[in-house]
Amino acid sequence: MSNAATIVWFRNDLRVADNSALAAARQRGGPIVPVFIHAPHQADEWEPGGAGRWWLHHSLVALAEQLEALGSRLVLRAGEPLKELGAIAQQTRAAAVCWNRRYEPELRAGDARVEAGLREAGLEVLTFKAGVLFEPVEIATRDGRPYQVFTPFWKRCLEEPEPETPTPAPSSLPAPARWPASRPLSALKLLPRVDWAGGLRETWLPGEPGAARQLERFLEQGAAGYDNDRDRPDLTGTSRLSPHLHFGEISPRTVWHAAKDRLRGSRSRRLQAGVTSFLRELGWREFGHHLLHHFPHTTDAPLREQFAAFPWSDDEDALAAWQRGATGYPIVDAGMRELWTTGWMHNRVRMVVASFLVKDLLVDWRHGARWFWDTLVDADLANNTLGWQWTAGCGADAAPFFRIFNPVSQGERFDPQGAYVRKWVPEVAGLPDRWLHKPWEAPADVLRDAEVELGGGYPQPLVDHAEARDRALTIFESLKTAKAR
């Protein structure tokens, strides 16, 4: 035990329960100084997007309230982390700095520089695992290589000991005799200058209490049907925990054990299937971090080298139509409008819209990844990269390039009554189910009765899917032929 102060550097772990760094600081004894440093230029290339900054603002509000309830407060700073942490250590006479590890390449490198600088200044540095179930370096093939296929990766993870039991939130936190200066949250300028976030406010409750509420809702109402309902954008079948996990408002250990606890005493096969499927999705999150750790270049380059020569289209109008949700394909447009309004998109629809951009429009997957990065509240570099390279067919465990999602059949299968499309694309809401996902095929009298004007109120399809599919496959075959030579 020590009487010296300990700094806890919060980053993407904005919670007090199951926070390994905070628990370690509490165990050390002495005052605790919680700190958040806004350092957007630490990783210039992947600064948080607009939706992410909005979420961060409100998550910091929630964290500050929780800390105040524990007799503490959140010190806000902006600037270079090493400089700010060093200054706070001098002002509080802190002897140690604790933080939870991050895994994005640039952030990991920045943390290493901060750690070296603090140690050189005579401070003890303690870092912990708190954002993943398994460290990326913990899981490897028998010959010590990183996995590139999910199924054997997840099987290997399940051979590991059960993830640690989450630690409860502290009942109080000892405060320093004198608090260092703190910037007002408004000075970080995280909120948009023009308020476009009404849909986000209506949809989400950022912060640890919101995360706990969302987990409880899912386990009570959605877990039993998750195995089937997770693919239905017209149902509330997913956990919607992704932004809370990304900002660390809830730990993956907490989610893991809460899901497992839900099974105790239950003989329901449906619940068993749902929870098993849900935990597997947590595994995909782990796989994303595993891949980004071992293949950091994949944020901007395909893992499969032959795709570097892919002749992507530079059709800016097509990209803009996709971004606006004006492609003429209702399921695609519904997803893009849901994204713009709520900062989130159903995972099945993410795959459909990504496939349409890359394979129907032949627009470079990196343009899609950038758009998602700016508009998603759960924009996570590891999982965003994994998802786009999977859909494009150029990454690890990728969908084969010939797997091209048909936006009509996907809509008919996963939004069979059209509730999702009708909500987000009201221009075609009056169409019967038979024509809803392919309005261009509807007879003229059906369009007239439904008050649908193609090319006017709602656009004609940007491309013919069948023709676009053949074009994409021809290009892919040419790449394979060129490689064979």
Order of alpha helices (4+ residues) and beta strands (2+ residues): beta-alpha-beta-alpha-beta-alpha-beta-alpha-beta-alpha-alpha-alpha-alpha-alpha-alpha-alpha-alpha-alpha-alpha-alpha-alpha-alpha-alpha-alpha-alpha-alpha
